């Protein structure tokens, strides 16, 4: 969880706290379900096939998996921060 509030981009309705979900292969934000349910936002067929193949249940992640995910997210955050340096605000 980030602690950041998420509001519906169209209605302004409060959705909840922003969370990042993963099954160790895919990442998605917690508000995705809201947009799929409320606005019938289509998902990529490859994601649907992947979820269906895993019986719609994400696997339990090991400590090693969680460390690898955290390292990946930290690297992405660092890349983003470095790319943003020198950019006008």
C-alpha positions as CSV (number, residue, x, y, z in Angstrom):
1,X,0.0,0.0,0.0
2,X,1.2,3.5,-0.7
3,X,-1.2,5.4,1.6
4,X,-2.1,7.5,-1.4
5,X,-5.8,8.0,-2.0
6,X,-7.2,6.9,-5.4
7,X,-10.2,8.7,-6.9
8,X,-12.1,7.7,-10.0
9,X,-10.7,9.7,-12.9
10,X,-14.2,10.2,-14.4
11,X,-16.5,10.7,-11.4
12,X,-14.1,11.8,-8.7
13,X,-15.5,9.1,-6.4
14,X,-13.0,7.8,-3.7
15,X,-11.9,4.3,-4.6
16,X,-9.5,3.5,-1.8
17,X,-5.8,3.5,-1.0
18,X,-3.5,2.8,-3.9
19,X,-2.0,-0.6,-3.8
20,X,0.3,-2.5,-6.2
21,X,-0.8,-6.1,-6.9
22,X,1.3,-8.8,-8.4
23,X,1.3,-12.5,-9.1
24,X,5.1,-12.4,-9.7
25,X,4.6,-12.1,-13.4
26,X,2.1,-9.3,-13.8
27,X,1.7,-6.0,-11.9
28,X,-1.5,-4.0,-11.6
29,X,-2.8,-1.2,-9.4
30,X,-5.7,-1.7,-7.0
31,X,-8.0,0.6,-8.9
32,X,-8.0,-1.6,-12.0
33,X,-10.9,-3.7,-10.6
34,X,-13.0,-0.6,-10.1
35,X,-12.6,0.5,-13.8
36,X,-13.3,-3.1,-15.1
37,X,-16.4,-3.4,-12.9
38,X,-17.7,0.2,-13.3
39,X,-16.8,1.0,-16.9
40,X,-16.2,-2.5,-18.4
41,X,-12.6,-1.5,-19.3
42,X,-11.2,-4.4,-21.4
43,X,-8.1,-6.3,-20.3
44,X,-5.5,-7.7,-22.6
45,X,-6.3,-11.3,-23.6
46,X,-2.9,-12.4,-22.6
47,X,-3.5,-11.2,-19.0
48,X,-7.0,-12.9,-19.0
49,X,-5.5,-16.2,-20.3
50,X,-2.7,-16.0,-17.7
51,X,-5.2,-15.4,-14.8
52,X,-7.5,-18.1,-16.1
53,X,-4.6,-20.6,-16.3
54,X,-3.9,-19.9,-12.7
55,X,-7.5,-20.4,-11.7
56,X,-7.8,-16.6,-11.0
57,X,-5.7,-17.0,-7.9
58,X,-2.3,-15.3,-7.5
59,X,0.4,-17.6,-6.1
60,X,1.8,-17.2,-2.6
61,X,5.0,-15.3,-2.9
62,X,8.2,-16.4,-1.1
63,X,10.4,-14.1,0.8
64,X,12.9,-14.3,-2.2
65,X,10.1,-13.4,-4.6
66,X,9.2,-10.3,-2.5
67,X,12.8,-9.2,-2.3
68,X,13.2,-9.5,-6.1
69,X,10.0,-7.6,-6.6
70,X,11.1,-4.8,-4.2
71,X,14.5,-4.6,-5.9
72,X,12.8,-4.4,-9.3
73,X,10.5,-1.6,-8.2
74,X,13.4,0.3,-6.5
75,X,15.4,0.1,-9.8
76,X,12.4,1.4,-11.8
77,X,11.9,4.2,-9.3
78,X,15.6,5.1,-9.5
79,X,15.5,5.0,-13.4
80,X,12.4,7.3,-13.3
81,X,14.1,9.7,-10.9
82,X,17.2,9.9,-12.9
83,X,15.2,10.4,-16.1
84,X,13.3,13.2,-14.5
85,X,16.4,15.2,-13.5
86,X,16.8,18.3,-15.6
87,X,13.3,18.1,-16.9
88,X,11.2,21.3,-16.6
89,X,8.4,21.0,-14.1
